[in-house]
Amino acid sequence: MEIERLELEEWGDALPSSGFEVFHDPDALAVLDAHTDAEMRLYGAFKGQQAVGLLPAFVEQKPVGRTVFSPPVGLGVPRLGPIIAPNSPKRRKWERINAALAEGVLDDLEADNRSTLLRMTCPVGYDDPRPYGWNDLAVDTEFTYVVDCAGCADVEDAMAGFSKSLRNEMRRYDELDVAIDTEGVDAALRIYDDVVDQYAKYDDTAPMSRPFLRDLLSTLGDDRWRVYVARTPDGEYLSGIVALFSNDLAYYWQGGVTASYEHVSVNTLLHRVILEDLVTDPALESITGYDLVGANTERLCEYKGKFNGELRPYYVVESSGLEMTLAKSAYQRVASSLK
């Protein structure tokens, strides 16, 4: 098996039809590359001419060493890391590819060097980080909620397992005169202002910049994102959510700042409309789940738990030792975009 560095076009050709996160999309990677000072390295594991594993990494040389991130921090990217796409369903083939990709990439990145600090957040569904632990990296587990949309005929099917209070509030949408529609980049930037204010309330900074958000949505294909905006009958903005789409999952990515209309949570109504699109819009028929993007902050899990989503683990791989402990304090705030 050969491990090669790829150009972005080659990466796009090698990307499988499923099993990857939205930021593995080559257009998304191009925007990440443009908004970080790091060198983007795109690795592919090949068996003959077929790509069976992929991994993007962002490498930045520092005066005291180098940092390696996947995804880069400070851009609000939930997860990136490795994709394994074997041409055989056998587990041992999957594990061989996984081990070869990990060893080849870590060797090229010189991850065993004490001056190299690595942090990688793996995709949901990637279930075997052992090769990274075997290479003296620390492995931790974090979580997200994924609402099952597969096989739902309508939004009532999707809401069937929700808490009674959440179902009742979502059903209020039909009797209210609030309007929820999809809008464009300008609306996303309005939502961004809400996000900035919300983070400021907790003495934190927004997980991305306005130019990054603008460039990402302007570059990604229309099938990768929608901006849902709630307005009063006279057009006054209430709240909004920027949703992203991979081939498998929809993501509650940004927005959803607290707002109410006639004593009903506007964000609950926004989620209701998103879910209805997921189960009725033919353009989204390949999507089987709605990722609430994070189940790691206690104060937020009380609300997210009402959706009865599957608690899905994902893995964080990082350098161990004193150097990494010291480095964490420098990037931990911007690295934590998963709530």
Steps between C-alpha positions, in 0.01 A plus 500: 500500500633841402449823694511805271449872526217620278406819325154636574357379169637151564345510846160581350532209258594264783223604740248216548127544454427474873666480839663845507434828679390813318841665549667214312336648191778639275331841479490521879864396524596771251340762723668357810832517316441863407415600858790344684873564491565127522601277211216271398612143440255257345598137548364202313550127558488309173463137415596497136312789340222506758500741793404304812586759765522879522619745764541881485744678732601863551865545592648823630864561581554688826822645643509219756365219283195417293128456554283254311123541511212318335283706494680835538386687810312827512274435199205324659566166331355221714701203374733395218762224530517164321263337252531124444335366183604137440398304193410207726247475786738287707608656826860389472533685167360815661745471787797450269413814307441694819835396647694567179345844456569596861860379494579654162353839586653515848838413354478774237387749765783398735239466772744314726719811522458676835483835320196388297162561662210317336125521558243323283125471546371196312170464316187349648498139386878464510516237772860388535760751621721223641787546249548854631514377859749235394714785365515667842222753440225565754145403400193654662129455430246777446136484396229644280129436462373377161124500440397203283317612185521175304167357393294796622202578277431840653607730780267327748698180445822690564360648823357173632771446761534864607398614844132592532580866564722521191239334278229733625712806439596389151135443414425863590669598173183424306294744705748788517554768237879487529657438158804271461672494162846431359705807413854575383844604617387839632258328735779268616710803589205640699487170688875530555446826689269312737765232550763761586270657759411161647864400546576839655241431771720212614824701466593297194569577135308377197649183349563656160537832320243678288719478184537124548126449527437715194766326293391153607138547397598682183730213399308190608244356261138593568430141600739531796326777698176680577435806713170475685362834619194571715322833455187670628213567256644846433845357420678569828788259562453267797770235477668262258705186457774422248467131412767306312462172314732211426371207295388327822434764766347841545678719756356757739810710447460863603224719639202400705551782748220525758191680373124467553183587312165495679665301781631232263870431443588622152792261483273203566291615203815529287601145589150384411524648150848357448379154602201529268733578211723206589216249481300645208739680263625265224820705476589381853389137468849355557520662845415262783572711809494851648821561694442746785880556498604432852389337822792613713366806683269417789292818485416436133431128527180550696342651186674283242406188694132574431558398137564139608799485265743212505802587713782446251866490609789644307868503583755772566862404441779719627862507606557400858749628753585830665544690173145428393362585842663841482390558140136423575458820698589697187245344266234336714245781472511520122529123460174435683232564239294199605239579761 
